[in-house]
Amino acid sequence: MGSGEQEQENVIRILLVDDHALVREGTRRLIELESDVVVVAEASSGEEAIEAARRLRPDIAVMDIAMPGMGGIEATRAIKKDCPETAVLILSAYDDEPYLLALLDAGAAGFLLKNVHGQELIQAIRAVARGESVLQPSIAEKMMRRLSARPDLAPRSTNLISEREFDVLLLAARGLPNKEIAARMGLSIRTVHSHLANIFMKMQVGSRTEAILLALRQGLISLQDTYDT
């Protein structure tokens, strides 16, 4: 395989979904400054996003929540059902609790507010492409405070996590990618993946974000623990 073909394979293919053309244009221009990310399509509604995802199978859909017709929550659920290999990264002006919980339940891999800097979005795209979950720190803290006040959310078991799995979870909570977790702990990336899979199974969650939020809510880790030192 030639170097050009290999580079093409490593490019992250993005579907932009937002009902505001100006937002899509600005985000596209930002993304096109990067050599490893490319926008393959745009959509202005949930319906258009689902059709484009089915047709193009992008790596990531960067999606707004509030749009005419079908919104981001329903579109995320449909895309994850029809195109499970496509990750969904939410980029929205809204951070209300019902949206956050519904999007996590729908299978979103990350959630950013539109006040993030451009490079934060690019870094989040790359993290999601590596199979990681991304949650803006201010949103994580808000969700933690909301969840801690909701006794209706039944706790799930976290006491079966091994010491090594706890160390992996702690580093994940600090936002470290799997490669860096592996380097810090002297493990292979495959072993880190295995530990995360075990954590998800034991905690009955489907992503890093859910595992971290559950660990915060149940006191397994604290907000202070999530700050990398």
ABEGO torsion letter per residue (X at the ends): XBAAAAAAAABBBBBBBBABAAAAAAAAAAAAABAABBBABBBABAAAAAAAAAAAGBABBBBBABBBEBBAAAAAAAAAAABAABBBBBBBABABAAAAAAAAAAGBABBBBAABBAAAAAAAAAAAAAGBBBBBAAAAAAAAAAAAABAABBBBBAAABBAAAAAAAAAAAAGBBAAAAAAAAGBBAAAAAAAAAAAAAAAGBABAAAAAAAAAAAGABBAAAABBX
